[in-house]
Amino acid sequence: MQDKISVVVDYMNQVKTRCTFNAASKALGITPQALKKQLGEPRPEISWFVSPTSGEPTRYTDSQKHSELYRTKRIIKSAEVLTRNLDL
């Protein structure tokens, strides 16, 4: 599972687009809580995973957010986008 999570994290850092925890966890076949646990401590490379209501990474300080987090207003909200783009 960690390999698949790494693929998703790498993809998010490549496309520099936020993604909801719900979309990412559904594409991976795990719960949002399990994904949060697997990702570990807040850090810029995983700040792309955000709350569906606020569009913000939960419990992150500004220094823990990726410098390009707000580069676009687009947020991936569908697991199908990740499944299609990453062959999950």
C-alpha positions, 0 to 999 in steps of 0.5 A: 500500500505504501508504494501506491501512496508514494505514487499518489504523493509523487503525482500530486507534487508533479501536477502541483494541484490539491486533492481531497483526502476523500478522493485520494483514499477512495482511489487507493481503496482505504479510509481517509483516516488510514491515509492520514495515518500512512502519510504521517506528520505534516510536511510540504510534500503532503500538504496537497491533501486537503479537506473537501470543505475548506480546501485547506490541509488540516492542522498545517502551519504556513511553514508546513504548506508547499510554497505552490499550494495555491498556484491554482484554484483547482482541487481534485475531488474525484477518485476517478481522476487519480484512478485514470491518471495513475492506473490505480 
